[in-house]
């Protein structure tokens, strides 16, 4: 029997629609994209340090790369099964928008809303 699919909190992802597939596929796909971005960043840094690369604004490139990687990790990747609909939005769940999962940033906001 294959290991259960878990969210980033360690909760087993329920077998609802494409929810398990979202967690199973999105995390390695986004991590692969992040590695590609890191490789790109290393190459830009290498070129910027060579003759002819002086006009590359390394700080600006670093900022763009940092923002893109944070977006992917905090806003785009499935982080937690939606605690409002438990991953099974019968209709439109206001918390997850009908996806059945929250990103890391959405989950942190959910915790603040519940505590507040």
Secondary structure by P-SEA (a helix, b strand, c coil): cccccccccccccccccaaaaaaacaaaaaaaaaaaaaaaaaaaaaaaacccccccaaaaaaaaaaaaaaaaaccccccccccccccccccccccccccccccaaaaaaaaaaaac
